[in-house]
Amino acid sequence: MTVLSVNLNKIAWLRNARDGGNPDLLEAAAVAIAAGALGITVHPRPDQRHIRATDVFQLAEWLKRHPDIEFNIEGNPRAPANSGGYPGFDAFIEQTRPAQATLVPDSDDQLTSDHGWDLTGDTGDLAERIARYQDWGSRVSLFLDPVVEQVDLAKAVGADRIELYTGPYADAVSEHGVDSQQAAESLARYAAATARARSIGLGVNAGHDLDLTNLPLFMSIEGIDEVSIGHALISTALYQGMDTTVRAFVAALA
């Protein structure tokens, strides 16, 4: 069974447009869980433009009431604390002990994640952080492009899983159609990366711009453990409602 983890970043972004607490992250998480989501994802960035540090700690405490729901914290493990209240990525993992830490190589000023790790260089500090997070009880996933050589390096550096960056696949479907040759060729790259990961003992997650149009085809790949979906899910929920939308995404995974 593939787990749906709902990314709450866009809920926080909408809330931050006005002072106050509406929409409420905990209420959104509760609706998602009731509708069948088995994970909650946040990606706090140093500028706290959507998820704030206080949100991470509040969600971690609230999710203790839901021990069967995975908490997934995404971010750049090299992001340090700053004067704006961001405590550093390490602090989030140490203090909340999430089920999963997903490590993403995004810069502070990046609009959204748009590439995976290049693990061909010096990864000594990354390996140390992976081991540290594992010691703190978190499974560690590395955000990767669908490149078999990078999958092998993720295993070598100590990761438990990879998360395949699905932006290029989503673009192929959007530009050429779900039944196009371009979509099929892109899908084949993800299938090859997934097969390699499974063969060497890595779990496989996926995420970025997956939606109700491209997700069913993507799920023809065997061995996907989890998908993390935020922007497309929240966008659809604006029209269809959160409960209905989460249920539709859960059904698409089946």
Secondary structure, DSSP 4 states (H G I P E B T S, - for coil): -PEEEEE-HHHHHHHHTSSS--S-HHHHHHHHHHTT--EEEE---TT-SSS-HHHHHHHHHHGGG-TTSEEEEEE-TTPPP-TTS---HHHHHHHH--SEEEE----TT-SS------TTS--HHHHHHHHHHHHTT-EEEEEE-S-HHHHHHHHHHT-SEEEEE-HHHHHHHHHH-TTSHHHHHHHHHHHHHHHHHHHTT-EEEEESS--TTTHHHHTTSTT--EEEE-HHHHHHHHHH-HHHHHHHHHHHH-
